[in-house]
Amino acid sequence: PPPPPHAPPQTPQALANHPLVDGTGVTNVGRVPRITSWLETLAPDKALVISQITHRLVSSHFQSVDLGPRESVQLGGKFNLYRIEGALEPGEASPGDNHASSRLEGRELELRLLEDRWENVSEGEGQFILMKGEAGIGKSSIVRAFAGYVSQTDNTRLVSWYCSPYERNSEFFPVIQSLKTRIFDLKAKDSDDRKLEKIEDVLSNLSIDIRTAMPLLANLLSLNLPARSSYKLSSATSQVLRNRTMELLINIFRSMAIQNPVLFTIEGLQYADPSTQEVLKMILEQGAITGMFLLMTSRPEFMAEWSNRPSVMVLDLHRLSRRDAAKVVARAAGDKQLPEALVKRIVDETDGIPLYIEELTYALLESGELRGNKTLRGNELANVHIPATLQESLAARLDKLGSAKTLLQVCSLLGREFSYKLLLAVSETDNEKALKKELARIVDADLLFKRSSGSELTYKFKHSLIQEAASQSLLKSSRKILHLRIAEAKESQFPEVIEQRPQKLAYHFAAGGVPEKAIKYWTIAGRRSVTRSANLE
């Protein structure tokens, strides 16, 4: 719309990460105001352009377009620029934001292959792809980038399963989490009746027999059916109910794919519980599902009989070339121009592992040796300390967090993904404002992702190796105390955990040195698995 009368003219805008003051009589001097002035000359009419450092801070709140690197002779370097397209809704992810763009260097062929296969799916075919690679090679980054590409297609459904090393004995763990969040949109605040209503609506839209499906899903999701409900769980054996439940799950996915193309991602198959592996095997044995793209990831050691099927394409991710590794360093460094000799040392030490390259670059940028505009030459460059391992690099970054490191250690015991509500209960803090401030520092350091959906706030570790590094940095005595605090918080404030995931309580009580309660909840979990015929679990 046209600007209102007497409004200031609409002009290009530019932002850099600096507390600029305007209209107060304060004169702004220094490098950042010069960058801002330069950005303004490049910004198209009525557009907002930001620098890479600002983009890292606001990418979870605004949708942006990568304009690529631009060189400034006066400022002495190249700067990656971004154009802001608009604000994101709470919980929405920017299609172009994968939180790790630097780890996508050298992956153009893999992304192009996935995009070509997606076109086939859009035209009515089905695709099964297993992407394998070692830790830190960039599997999750490719999945996020591809999901961002796919989400730009109209009427596309995204379904994701994340397999956790801490849930190997929890039957159907990623399946249940996906049903709750992605498919049925069940909220913790919803009553059982409200949850059942949501499930009924989805099943009705998918043209699935509600009378048969509801008792099976209520049993799987640990929901209580009303006493006078017409839904009754069959008296068949637990094995028969298990088979019917798995057939129902496949029917749900098929029905979704009939209506709209579906991108179905399963990450970390090496950690999948036996029941999840069984339902996946059933899906693959039935052949490609029209309209569904099933993209799976695993470590190289994961082996499955179905991976040799002609319908399954195995895509092996290899380490980056030296040229692509240098590009990762440059992107991670952002506006900081690193000496070629130092870039070469980083490339030599990291051996083509994208996560290691990125984390090592961050660690060096945050070290005292490279702070500010300090220039290193000759022997100074040779003496710059480069961590010998990824673990050492991550440990160095954690140490730079200061007081926030303790909070990140607590988070590491809550799981790869955890709710703010649980963290608040475990922290036992009276100063919630300070807690949120420390969390913001960790998010700004690119170690945690923050996600919100309505009133529910969750956090997720950027990579499982970061979670592992934070956990391993704890003293055994501190870890024991924290496990017990987590167990007691879940037991007293989260009754749904007792009903739905008693094995998690058992794990924390065992690690917290309370075997009596651990045995109690392991027994409950075991009996629950027996009723579902989840014998391996």
BELMOFEN-V832497 format. One record per helix or strand of 3 or more residues. SS is the DSSP state (hx for helix, st for strand). FROM is the first residue (numbers start at 0). TO is the last residue. Records with the same first field share a line. If there is no record, write none. Layout:
SS=FROM-TO, FROM-TO
This chain:
st=12-14, 47-50, 61-71, 76-86, 126-131, 156-161, 261-266, 291-297, 311-315, 416-418, 447-452, 455-460
hx=30-41, 51-57, 100-103, 107-121, 138-149, 164-166, 172-182, 191-204, 209-219, 237-258, 268-270, 273-284, 304-307, 321-332, 339-349, 353-364, 367-369, 378-381, 389-398, 403-413, 419-426, 431-443, 463-471, 475-492, 494-499, 501-510, 514-530
